[in-house]
Amino acid sequence: MHYSFVPHAQSIVAPIKANNGRPSMKRGTLLVGTAIALVLAGCAHPMVWNKYGATQTDYQQDSYVCEKDARQSGYFGTGIAGAINMRDFFKHCMVAHGWTLQS
């Protein structure tokens, strides 16, 4: 049997605090950053991982371990560069667990 799995996207919600009724640079930056992230997410293809003989449980266990290791391994930087570095770490970890990324 051969299974393919597509991880679910996670969303991040950040609170916006009022600035005595005045527009806030942080709020504007957050809105622009969110807009850019949504555009990039819409253009991105989902990662589909394959492993011969694997079950959904196998995928969930391996992806959990890889995400946990990525988060505990250290600081990847900020912004898009940090997200790319963390994604690459996750990919290398999944490959080390026998998974291949479908292109």
N, C-alpha and C positions, 0 to 999 in steps of 0.2 A: 504494500500500500504506500502511496505517496501523498503527502499533505503539503499544502501551501498555507501560510498564515500571513495576514496583514495586520500589524499592530494598530490599535485604536489611537487616534490623536488625543492628546491631552490638552486641556485649556488652562491658561493661567489667568487669574483674575486679580488685578491690583486695585486697591482702594484709591479713590481720588478725594483728597481733602479740600475743603473750601478755603479760599484765601481772602476772607473778608469781602466776598463779592467781586473781587478783581480777578481778571484772567491770570492764570498761573503758568509760568514757563514749564514747570514740571508736567502740568496737565496737557499743555500743547505738545510737549515732547512725547508724552505717553500716547496721545492720540495719533500723532504722526507715526510713531514706532509701531503702534497697533495696526494702522492702515497698511504700512509696508509689510508687516508680518503676514497679514491676511492676503495681500497680493501675492507674496512669495509662496505662501502655503497653497494658494489656488493653482500656482504653476508647478508645484512640486508633485512628483509621482510618488505614490505610496510605496514603502519598502515591502516587498513580498519575499519572505524567507522560506526556503525549501530544505527539507532534510528527509532522506529516504527512511521510511519506517517510523517516523516521529509522529507523536500524537499532539493534540492541542495542549495537553498537560505538559508534555516535554517542551513545547515552545514557550509556554507561560513560565515554566521554571527557569529555562535558560535565559529568556529575555529579562526576567526579574533579576537574576544574578548579574547579568551584564549591565543593566541600568544601575543597580546598587553599586557595583564596582566602579562604574563611570562617575557616579556622584561622590563616592568616597575617595576616589583617586587623587583629587586635588582640584585646583583652580584652572579652568580652561580659558579664561579671559572673559571679556564682556561682549555683548552685542552679537552680531552675526558670526564673527570669528570664533567666539566662545561656543556658540551653538554648533558650528561646523566641527570644531575640535572634539566636542563631546559626542556628536553623531559618529565621527570617525572612530573614536575609542569604542563605542557601542558596536559598530560594524566589525571591528577586529576581534572583539570578544565573541560575538556570535559565530564568526568563522572558526575561531578556536574551539567552539563547542560543536563543530561539525555542520553548521548551517551554511547554505550558499544563498547569496542575494540574487534574485531573479532580475534580469535587466529588461 
